[in-house]
């Protein structure tokens, strides 16, 4: 993990965006299409930590972006080229546009100034979406990635961010995947190679203390 001073510089509120990934009711809520993942996100404290980060970002002037995965009722434009997509079509809860399933799940707050980026295709919250253009227009240099899942969407987001030239920061206790022991393994063996791995408390501490005028 970076030193406190290094982390504080990396997550400077002026050039940092906090992204929540698929923290929607149909994924991590009580009526989830993926109850095992939803249970892990809540029992591990990851969802609560995402909410803490979002709350602090709102107070500290850090831009928040919520990345949501959804599909049209007719399925047009959705991928069908992997087992994951075909399995999702058969789930009892569908992430349909305009439904409760694609609303951000409590206890995460959505403020008026937040961006909500919705995608109808693919596995990544970044590639093929508005995210890169929005980040560049905001002057973003660092993307803090939180949410689910450590199995698929989180690694996609981190790799895409790094490939696009951003510094990716992953608070390891603010992401979740299944089974429970998979998340620390993917953090240690994959994400730590390309991202700055830290904790929720360390990011909050870096945002809380005012920066010295230069």
VOZAFI-352875 format. One line per 3 residues: their letters; for each residue x, y, z of N, C-alpha, C. Coordinates in Angstrom, 2 decimals, padded with zeros to 5 digits. Each point is the difference from the previous one (the first is absolute). Last residue first. Example, Ala and Ser with C-alpha at 12.3 -4.5 7.8 and 13.67 -1.06 7.14 Angstrom:
// VOZAFI-352875
SA> 012.85 -002.25 007.08 000.82 001.19 000.06 -000.77 001.09 000.73; 000.29 -005.72 -000.07 -000.89 001.19 000.00 000.90 001.20 000.00
This chain:
// VOZAFI-352875
XXX> -000.23 025.31 -001.92 001.33 -000.06 -000.58 000.39 001.29 -000.69; -003.29 -001.98 004.31 000.05 000.88 -001.17 001.41 000.00 -000.55; -002.07 -004.24 002.62 000.73 001.25 000.23 000.04 000.84 -001.28
XXX> -004.05 -003.49 001.26 001.31 000.08 -000.64 000.67 001.34 000.30; -003.67 -002.67 003.23 000.17 001.00 -001.06 001.42 -000.01 -000.56; -002.68 -004.26 002.09 001.01 000.99 000.39 000.20 001.00 -001.12
XXX> -003.05 -003.61 -000.67 -000.43 000.80 001.15 000.97 001.12 000.32; 000.70 -003.40 -003.43 -000.96 001.03 -000.41 -000.35 000.95 001.14; 002.86 -003.69 000.78 000.66 000.88 -000.97 -000.92 001.12 -000.45
XXX> -001.70 -003.35 002.86 000.96 000.83 000.70 000.69 000.98 -000.94; -002.90 -003.20 -001.84 -000.75 000.99 000.76 000.93 000.94 000.75; 001.92 -003.63 -002.24 -000.50 000.99 -000.95 -000.76 001.10 000.72
XXX> 001.47 -003.57 002.61 001.14 000.79 -000.47 -000.42 001.04 -001.02; -003.22 -003.07 001.68 000.42 000.96 001.03 001.16 000.87 -000.47; -001.50 -003.53 -002.83 -000.98 001.08 000.11 000.46 001.06 000.99
XXX> 003.88 -002.76 -002.24 -001.20 -000.32 000.76 -000.93 001.19 000.01; 003.86 -001.87 -003.80 -000.05 000.68 001.28 -001.24 -000.46 000.76; 003.26 -000.50 -004.89 -000.92 -000.68 000.91 000.09 000.65 001.37
XXX> 001.08 001.31 -005.32 000.40 000.34 001.37 -001.03 -000.61 000.93; 001.03 -002.23 -004.91 -000.72 001.05 000.72 000.65 000.30 001.34; 001.55 -003.43 -003.07 -000.29 001.12 -000.90 -000.68 001.18 000.70
XXX> 001.37 -004.23 002.08 001.04 000.18 -001.00 -000.20 001.26 -000.83; -003.12 -001.63 003.32 001.14 000.68 000.61 001.14 000.24 -000.99; -003.92 -002.54 -001.24 -000.24 001.45 000.07 001.19 000.76 000.58
XXX> 000.40 -004.86 -000.34 -000.32 000.67 -001.26 -000.09 001.51 000.16; 000.95 -003.16 003.63 000.70 -000.59 -001.13 -000.23 000.71 -001.33; -002.01 001.39 004.33 001.43 -000.24 000.21 000.72 -000.39 -001.29
XXX> -004.73 000.63 -000.06 000.65 001.25 000.37 001.51 -000.21 000.07; -002.68 -003.73 -000.70 000.11 000.78 -001.22 000.64 001.36 000.29; -000.76 -002.84 003.69 000.93 -000.64 -000.93 000.18 000.83 -001.26
XXX> -003.18 001.29 003.33 001.39 000.29 000.39 001.02 -000.62 -000.93; -004.56 -000.97 -001.06 000.32 001.43 -000.07 001.41 000.31 000.47; -001.96 -004.43 000.26 000.50 000.37 -001.32 000.45 001.45 -000.05
XXX> -002.13 -002.36 003.74 001.46 000.01 -000.01 000.59 000.35 -001.37; -004.82 -000.33 000.75 000.59 001.06 000.83 001.51 000.07 -000.11; -002.47 -002.07 -004.25 -000.20 -000.15 001.44 000.80 001.04 000.78
XXX> -001.59 002.49 -002.89 -000.30 -001.32 000.55 000.90 -001.04 -000.68; 000.14 005.72 001.28 -000.22 -001.01 -001.02 -000.32 -001.32 000.67; 000.93 005.86 000.91 -000.40 -001.35 000.42 -000.18 -000.89 -001.22
XXX> 002.12 005.17 002.18 -000.39 -000.82 -001.14 -000.36 -001.39 000.52; 001.77 003.49 002.75 -001.19 000.60 -000.59 -000.34 -000.66 -001.33; 003.92 -000.84 002.80 -001.16 -000.35 000.83 -001.28 000.64 -000.50
XXX> 004.26 000.79 -002.10 -000.27 -001.43 -000.07 -001.20 -000.44 000.83; 001.19 004.49 -002.75 -000.13 -000.29 001.43 -000.47 -001.46 000.12; 002.57 002.32 -004.20 -000.99 -000.98 000.44 000.04 -000.11 001.52
XXX> 001.61 003.34 -004.53 000.12 -000.24 001.44 -001.12 -000.95 000.40; 002.77 001.83 -004.79 -001.12 -000.70 000.63 000.32 -000.24 001.47; 001.54 003.63 -004.03 000.48 -000.76 001.15 -001.21 -000.62 000.66
XXX> 000.17 001.19 -005.37 -000.36 000.44 001.34 000.75 -000.82 001.05; 000.08 -000.60 -004.94 000.94 000.96 000.56 -000.34 000.53 001.38; -002.01 -003.54 -002.99 -000.35 001.33 -000.48 000.86 001.10 000.63
XXX> 000.42 -004.60 001.27 000.30 000.07 -001.43 -000.28 001.38 -000.58; -001.19 -000.85 004.48 001.46 000.04 -000.14 000.38 000.12 -001.48; -004.56 -000.56 001.00 000.47 001.29 000.51 001.51 000.14 -000.21
XXX> -001.97 -004.13 -001.04 -000.36 001.02 -000.99 000.49 001.37 000.44; 000.59 -003.61 002.98 000.86 -000.15 -001.19 -000.29 001.10 -001.02; -002.77 -000.14 003.83 001.37 000.36 000.34 000.91 -000.08 -001.22
XXX> -004.50 -001.39 -000.44 000.08 001.43 000.21 001.43 000.45 000.28; -000.87 -004.64 -000.39 -000.20 000.68 -001.28 000.19 001.50 000.15; 000.03 -002.64 003.92 001.24 -000.10 -000.77 -000.10 000.69 -001.36
XXX> -004.00 -000.02 002.51 001.05 000.79 000.65 001.34 -000.14 -000.74; -003.81 -002.59 -001.43 -000.09 001.42 -000.33 001.11 000.84 000.62; -000.06 -004.96 000.80 -000.08 000.44 -001.40 000.12 001.52 -000.16
XXX> 000.47 -002.46 004.30 000.16 -001.07 -000.99 000.14 000.55 -001.42; -000.98 002.59 003.95 001.43 -000.24 -000.14 000.28 -001.09 -001.03; -004.47 003.00 -000.44 000.57 -001.05 000.83 001.48 -000.12 -000.24
XXX> -002.55 003.91 001.72 000.01 -001.43 -000.35 000.07 -000.16 -001.52; 001.69 004.25 003.53 -001.22 -000.70 -000.36 000.20 -001.46 -000.31; 003.37 004.61 -000.66 -000.66 -000.73 001.09 -001.19 -000.77 -000.55
XXX> 004.68 003.31 -001.38 -000.95 -001.00 -000.47 -000.55 -000.79 001.18; 002.48 004.96 -001.43 -000.16 -000.92 001.13 -001.14 -000.95 -000.35; 003.45 003.18 -003.05 -001.33 -000.60 000.10 000.01 -000.98 001.16
XXX> 003.04 004.55 -001.96 -000.08 -001.19 000.84 -001.45 -000.48 000.08; 001.17 003.78 -002.58 001.25 -000.76 -000.16 -000.05 -001.32 000.77; -003.65 004.12 -002.15 000.33 -001.12 000.88 001.34 -000.62 -000.36
XXX> -002.91 003.85 -001.73 001.40 000.15 000.40 000.46 -001.11 000.93; -004.32 000.59 -002.38 000.06 000.39 001.41 001.43 000.27 000.48; -000.95 -001.64 -004.38 -000.58 001.34 000.09 000.02 000.54 001.43
XXX> 001.46 -004.42 -000.78 000.93 000.96 -000.62 -000.53 001.42 000.10; -002.77 -003.52 001.52 001.18 000.15 000.85 000.96 001.04 -000.56; -003.77 -001.16 -002.60 -000.38 000.77 001.18 001.21 000.24 000.89
XXX> 000.59 -002.78 -003.73 -000.20 001.39 -000.41 -000.36 000.88 001.19; 000.37 -004.66 000.77 001.29 000.60 -000.32 -000.14 001.47 -000.38; -004.01 -002.57 000.89 000.84 000.26 001.16 001.30 000.71 -000.36
XXX> -003.99 -001.70 -002.68 000.34 001.43 000.09 001.11 000.29 001.00; -000.11 -004.87 -002.39 -001.00 000.82 000.68 000.46 001.47 -000.03; 002.54 -003.93 -001.59 -001.22 000.12 -000.79 -001.10 000.81 000.64
XXX> 003.58 -001.66 003.33 000.15 -000.17 -001.45 -001.35 000.08 -000.70; -000.03 000.25 004.81 000.77 001.08 -000.62 000.01 -000.12 -001.53; -001.98 -003.15 003.22 -000.64 001.28 000.25 000.67 001.16 -000.72
XXX> -000.10 -005.38 -001.57 000.76 001.07 000.65 -000.83 001.26 000.22; -001.32 -004.19 -002.28 000.37 -000.33 001.36 000.63 001.15 000.76; -003.79 -000.19 -004.44 001.37 -000.25 000.44 000.16 -000.25 001.49
XXX> -004.23 002.89 -001.80 000.80 -001.06 -000.63 001.30 -000.20 000.74; -003.30 003.48 000.81 -000.89 -001.07 -000.45 000.78 -001.20 -000.54; 000.74 004.41 003.77 000.46 -000.71 -001.20 -000.94 -001.16 -000.30
XXX> 000.38 005.10 002.89 -000.68 -001.29 -000.19 000.50 -000.66 -001.29; 001.36 003.99 003.92 000.28 -000.47 -001.36 -000.55 -001.41 -000.13; -000.38 004.62 003.25 -000.43 -001.39 -000.07 000.15 -000.44 -001.45
XXX> 002.06 004.21 003.46 -000.30 -000.55 -001.32 -000.48 -001.44 000.17; -000.34 004.28 003.69 000.58 -001.27 -000.44 -000.33 -000.27 -001.46; -001.65 003.73 002.75 001.18 000.24 -000.82 000.68 -001.29 -000.47
XXX> -003.88 000.03 002.87 -000.37 000.62 -001.27 001.21 000.16 -000.92; 000.20 -003.97 003.54 -000.20 001.44 000.07 -000.28 000.55 -001.40; -000.44 -004.91 002.80 000.25 000.59 -001.32 -000.33 001.49 000.09
XXX> 001.48 -004.23 003.69 -000.76 001.19 -000.33 000.36 000.46 -001.41; 000.09 -004.97 002.80 000.73 000.96 -000.83 -000.93 001.15 -000.38; -000.83 -004.20 002.73 -000.03 001.35 000.57 000.75 001.04 -000.83
XXX> -003.02 -002.57 -002.52 000.37 000.52 001.32 001.09 -000.89 000.61; -000.44 000.19 -005.36 -000.50 -000.66 001.21 000.40 000.77 001.25; -001.11 001.58 -005.28 001.11 -000.19 000.93 -000.55 -000.48 001.34
XXX> -002.68 -001.19 -004.48 000.22 001.15 000.88 001.14 -000.31 000.95; -001.96 -003.07 -003.24 001.16 000.77 -000.46 000.16 001.32 000.77; -003.61 -003.16 000.87 001.23 -000.80 -000.01 001.23 000.82 -000.38
XXX> -004.61 001.62 -000.13 000.67 000.12 001.30 001.35 -000.70 000.00; -001.65 001.56 -004.80 -000.59 -000.74 001.11 000.80 000.23 001.29; 001.07 001.71 -004.53 -001.16 000.67 000.57 -000.64 -000.70 001.18
XXX> 002.91 -002.93 -003.30 000.04 001.46 000.04 -001.30 000.55 000.59; 001.69 -004.92 001.33 -000.69 000.69 -001.08 000.01 001.51 000.20; 002.11 -004.62 001.80 000.46 001.38 000.18 -000.59 000.88 -001.11
XXX> -002.05 -004.70 002.34 000.67 000.56 -001.17 000.35 001.46 000.26; -001.23 -004.84 002.82 000.01 001.46 000.07 000.82 000.51 -001.19; -000.48 -004.61 000.34 -001.35 000.45 000.34 -000.11 001.52 000.13
XXX> 003.53 -002.57 -003.38 -000.15 000.32 001.42 -001.39 000.55 000.30; 002.04 -001.26 -004.37 -000.92 -000.95 000.65 -000.24 000.31 001.48; 003.01 002.48 -002.93 -001.32 000.07 -000.63 -001.01 -000.88 000.70
XXX> 004.62 -000.04 001.22 -000.71 001.17 000.53 -001.40 000.12 -000.58; 002.99 -003.34 -001.61 -000.53 -000.34 001.31 -000.82 001.16 000.58; 002.27 000.70 -004.03 -001.13 -000.92 -000.22 -000.63 -000.41 001.33
XXX> 003.88 002.67 000.09 -001.13 000.75 -000.54 -001.22 -000.89 -000.16; 004.07 -002.00 001.40 -000.51 000.92 001.02 -001.23 000.75 -000.49; 002.52 -002.82 -002.93 -000.92 -000.73 000.88 -000.64 000.91 001.04
XXX> 001.50 002.16 -004.63 000.68 -000.67 001.10 -001.04 -000.65 000.90; -001.06 002.83 -003.84 001.18 -000.73 -000.48 000.82 -000.63 001.12; -003.98 003.11 -000.52 -000.39 -001.40 000.21 001.18 -000.91 -000.34
XXX> -001.38 005.71 001.15 000.89 -001.09 -000.41 -000.64 -001.36 000.26; -002.98 004.50 -001.05 000.71 -000.69 001.07 000.90 -001.10 -000.55; -003.11 002.85 -002.57 001.30 000.59 000.28 000.80 -000.69 001.07
XXX> -005.21 -000.74 000.10 000.74 000.47 -001.18 001.29 000.70 000.42; -003.70 -002.04 002.78 001.36 -000.55 -000.09 000.83 000.50 -001.15; -004.62 001.11 001.76 000.08 -000.87 -001.18 001.40 -000.58 -000.20
XXX> -000.88 003.00 003.64 -000.94 -001.13 000.13 000.06 -000.95 -001.19; 004.44 002.71 001.16 -001.33 000.34 -000.47 -000.93 -001.20 000.20; 004.29 000.83 003.21 -000.36 -000.52 -001.31 -001.40 000.47 -000.36
XXX> 004.66 001.18 003.53 -001.42 -000.26 -000.19 -000.25 -000.55 -001.39; 003.90 001.89 004.02 -000.21 -000.94 -001.11 -001.48 -000.28 -000.13; 003.14 004.32 002.13 -001.12 -000.93 000.14 -000.09 -000.88 -001.24
XXX> 003.33 003.71 002.97 -000.08 -000.79 -001.22 -001.02 -001.11 000.19; 001.17 005.08 002.29 -000.58 -001.31 000.23 -000.14 -000.72 -001.34; 003.07 004.25 002.28 -000.59 -000.55 -001.22 -000.49 -001.41 000.31
XXX> 001.86 004.95 002.58 -000.43 -001.39 000.09 -000.67 -000.39 -001.31; 003.75 004.01 001.98 -001.05 -000.41 -000.93 -000.30 -001.48 000.16; 001.78 003.29 003.92 000.51 -001.00 -000.95 -001.15 -000.43 -000.91
XXX> -000.11 003.14 003.90 000.11 000.52 -001.35 000.64 -000.94 -001.00; -001.20 -000.60 004.87 001.32 000.53 -000.31 000.19 000.49 -001.42; -004.08 -002.04 001.84 000.38 001.07 000.93 001.29 000.70 -000.43
XXX> -001.54 -003.71 -002.50 -000.98 001.09 -000.09 000.40 001.16 000.89; 002.55 -003.89 000.31 000.24 000.67 -001.28 -000.95 001.17 -000.17; -000.60 -002.83 003.69 001.17 000.87 000.18 000.31 000.76 -001.28
XXX> -003.44 -003.18 -000.20 -000.39 001.07 000.91 001.15 001.00 000.18; 000.86 -003.91 -002.45 -000.87 000.91 -000.75 -000.40 001.19 000.86; 002.47 -003.42 002.06 000.83 000.74 -000.96 -000.83 001.00 -000.78
XXX> -002.25 -002.90 002.93 000.84 000.93 000.76 000.85 000.86 -000.95; -002.55 -003.49 -001.88 -000.87 001.09 000.46 000.78 001.04 000.78; 002.24 -003.91 -001.28 -000.29 000.82 -001.19 -000.84 001.20 000.40
XXX> 000.74 -003.13 003.32 001.20 000.81 -000.26 -000.15 000.85 -001.26; -003.40 -003.06 001.12 000.02 001.08 000.99 001.21 000.91 -000.22; -000.28 -003.85 -002.60 -001.03 000.95 -000.41 -000.05 001.19 000.96
XXX> 002.99 -003.55 001.03 000.40 000.72 -001.21 -001.03 001.05 -000.40; 000.00 -003.37 003.71 000.12 001.42 000.28 000.34 000.82 -001.23; -001.04 -004.84 000.55 001.42 000.36 000.05 000.21 001.45 000.40
XXX> -004.39 -001.78 -000.68 000.60 -000.60 001.19 001.47 000.35 000.15; -002.44 001.54 -003.87 -000.51 000.58 001.24 000.72 -000.56 001.23; 001.05 -001.59 -004.34 000.23 001.44 -000.02 -000.43 000.65 001.30
XXX> -000.91 -004.59 -000.67 001.42 000.25 000.25 000.30 001.49 000.04; -004.37 -001.35 -001.14 000.29 -000.35 001.40 001.44 000.31 000.34; -001.32 000.51 -004.47 -000.61 001.03 000.84 000.30 -000.24 001.47
XXX> 001.32 -003.28 -003.09 000.84 001.19 -000.12 -000.54 001.12 000.89; -002.53 -003.89 -000.25 001.27 -000.32 000.64 000.94 001.22 -000.03; -004.26 000.22 -002.24 -000.07 000.09 001.46 001.30 -000.32 000.71
XXX> -001.68 001.75 -004.76 001.19 -000.77 000.38 000.10 000.01 001.53; -003.42 002.34 -002.15 000.03 -001.14 -000.91 001.14 -000.94 000.36; -002.39 003.33 003.69 001.04 -000.17 -001.01 -000.24 -001.22 -000.89
XXX> -002.31 002.81 003.79 -000.66 -000.78 -001.05 000.93 -000.29 -001.15; 001.49 002.50 003.74 -000.66 -001.15 000.62 -000.74 -000.87 -001.01; 004.23 002.83 -001.82 -001.14 000.27 000.87 -000.64 -001.27 000.54
XXX> 003.69 000.58 -003.30 000.43 -000.08 001.40 -001.14 000.27 000.99; -000.92 -000.41 -004.76 001.26 -000.72 000.14 000.39 -000.15 001.46; -003.88 002.44 -001.58 -000.13 -001.33 -000.59 001.26 -000.83 000.07
XXX> -000.17 004.57 001.57 -000.84 -000.86 000.83 -000.13 -001.41 -000.56; 004.50 002.80 -000.89 -001.41 000.20 -000.29 -000.84 -001.05 000.72; 005.00 001.33 -000.95 -000.56 000.02 001.36 -001.49 000.31 -000.10
XXX> 003.70 -000.40 -003.52 -001.14 -000.92 000.11 -000.54 -000.12 001.42; 004.13 002.85 -000.04 -000.26 -000.93 -001.11 -001.12 -000.96 000.36; 002.18 005.24 001.28 -000.63 -001.20 000.54 -000.41 -000.87 -001.18
XXX> 003.88 004.11 000.60 -000.97 -000.74 -000.81 -000.55 -001.19 000.79; 002.70 005.10 000.59 -000.38 -001.25 000.67 -001.07 -000.68 -000.84; 004.13 003.72 -001.20 -001.41 -000.37 -000.12 -000.20 -001.34 000.71
XXX> 003.92 004.37 -000.12 -000.42 -001.38 000.29 -001.50 -000.15 -000.20; 002.97 004.06 -000.03 000.24 -000.81 -001.20 -000.41 -001.45 000.17; -000.56 003.41 003.44 -000.10 000.80 -001.22 000.07 -000.86 -001.25
XXX> 000.64 -001.77 004.52 -001.39 000.19 -000.43 -000.16 000.76 -001.31; 004.20 -003.16 001.38 -000.33 001.42 000.09 -001.41 000.23 -000.53; 002.78 -004.20 000.60 -001.46 000.17 000.03 -000.39 001.46 000.26
XXX> 004.66 -001.24 -000.36 -000.66 -000.76 -001.06 -001.50 000.30 -000.05; 002.71 001.84 003.49 000.27 000.63 -001.29 -000.76 -000.69 -001.12; -000.25 -001.87 004.25 -000.65 001.31 000.03 000.20 000.73 -001.31
XXX> 002.27 -004.05 000.70 -001.41 -000.21 -000.27 -000.74 001.33 -000.06; 004.55 000.11 001.19 -000.16 -000.39 -001.40 -001.48 -000.16 -000.35; 001.12 000.85 004.48 000.27 001.18 -000.83 -000.20 -000.31 -001.48
XXX> -000.34 -003.55 003.11 -001.12 000.93 000.14 000.18 001.21 -000.91; 002.34 -004.37 -001.71 000.05 000.77 001.25 -001.19 000.94 000.04; -000.66 -004.45 -002.85 000.79 001.22 -000.02 000.05 000.64 001.37
X> -000.42 -005.41 -000.74 -000.83 001.19 000.00 000.88 001.25 000.00
